[in-house]
Amino acid sequence: MEKRNLVIYWVATGLFCVGMMSSGISQVVGVKALADIMLHLGYPLYMMTILGIWKILGVIVVLIPRFKLAKEWAYAGFFFTMTGALISHLICGDTGKAILGPLMQTVFIVCSWYFRPASRRIAVG
């Protein structure tokens, strides 16, 4: 059971970290396709740089050992970002790939958080 959970954790973590890192870098460098999405959703373009930097930093925190409290904040930030993106797309009437990306990333984030090893959790109690 423990090995299965570890495999689920690393697969989910790998998938969401690749997605967050690639979109974070794309946002920081100002890829036009992402700028068009931000404008379509009604957000100012400077949000791309802010979100991109936070995504890159969040991925680093999730992947490195220790810093358990920072990991919790990173997971929360990713969850809020992806659910916010999903809701924004739904409100704008988007369908298909526009909502599938944030939805799947949210699933990967929740799976990564839920199945993370004890060494990456804050002790409760």
Secondary structure, 3 states (H helix, E strand, C coil): CHHHHHHHHHHHHHHHHHHHHHHHHHHHHCCHHHHHHHHHHCCCCHHHHHHHHHHHHHHHHHHCCCCHHHHHHHHHHHHHHHHHHHHHHHHCCCCCHHHHHHHHHHHHHHHHHHCCCHHHCCCCC
